[in-house]
Amino acid sequence: MASTLSLKLTNRAPKKPIKKLPAQVELPRDATVEDAKLLIARQSGIQDFNRIGLFDPTTKKILKNRNALLRDEAGVASAGELVVKDLGAQIAWRTVFVVEYFGPILFHALIPLVRPYIYRILPFVSKSEAEAPLTQVQWLLMGLFHLHFLKREWETLFVHKFSANTMPAVNIFRNSFFYWTFAGLLCALDIYAPGSMASRDVLGPLDYLGLALFAVGESCNWIVHQHLASLRKPGGTERGIPNCIGSNWVTSPNYMFEVLAWVGVILISRSFSVVFFICFGTVYMRDWSRGKEKALRKEFGDRYHKKRYTMLPGLI
């Protein structure tokens, strides 16, 4: 058995090729996808090896698992070839999440601060209404928004483990736009407006129900995230079978509890902006949860108890 792995290299984008891409590389037989990226980047004169995207020559799919052995990639082994593409400037996944979650934290602090100057220019809001202090419910909602997104920031920095090092840098604008615009700017402008549905000083039964749903949703979401992080070793890309609260019902209980928490916020705020934000987010989470179900079935086969619903029991 050969002690090295010789692979032909082909540019995936002929119109924008990697100019110094070598014709082939010689790798140790136990080389991983990341090992190949490091060597190809070095020989091609590319400083950041994360820019290197490696693709299966048969399926044309990107090799996502950076710790996978190249010899175990069927298409690569049979063709003796790697298809290579420069993915462009990269940014760490952790950085992207920190930036996108900062938007709502910023706007839910800034809008109440400049509230008198924003709403007084509206023809249907009087000066006294614009300068009136926030109500008890509006203060409560500010606290809930900050609690949720500060929790997200903490999990990003200290809990979550990412299978990929980076993503294309341009994605930070797309990802941040969703959170900064919908959860941040629009929800803040609606909730803290004089005369909004949240402009109340007395909590009713619906509000207490919302608080209970928020507390349960956030707590269970925290538990699931801790469990999911425990399934992967530091720096690892392995996928484990979730076995925690909610995982007997759906593939992604973290998304289920996320929605539950936001339903609580909706009950308290009565804000269509919050409804729009979570409905929009649910579309994304639905696709992610379906992709996870598909990946778990493929990787673990009969060991994995297949789920009919991936995110919301009886619905998605």
CORLIN-V84780 format. One record per run of one state. SS is the DSSP state (@ for helix, = for strand, . for the rest). FROM is the first residue (numbers start at 1). TO is the last residue. Records with the same first field share a line. If there is no record, write none. Layout:
# CORLIN-V84780
SS = FROM-TO / FROM-TO
This chain:
# CORLIN-V84780
. = 1-3 / 12-13 / 17-23 / 29-31 / 45-48 / 56-61 / 63-68 / 73-73 / 80-80 / 87-89 / 114-114 / 120-126 / 132-135 / 159-165 / 169-170 / 192-204 / 231-252 / 270-271 / 304-316
= = 4-11 / 24-28 / 32-32 / 52-55 / 62-62 / 69-69 / 81-86 / 90-92 / 166-168
@ = 14-16 / 33-44 / 49-51 / 70-72 / 74-79 / 93-113 / 115-119 / 127-131 / 136-158 / 171-191 / 205-230 / 253-269 / 272-303
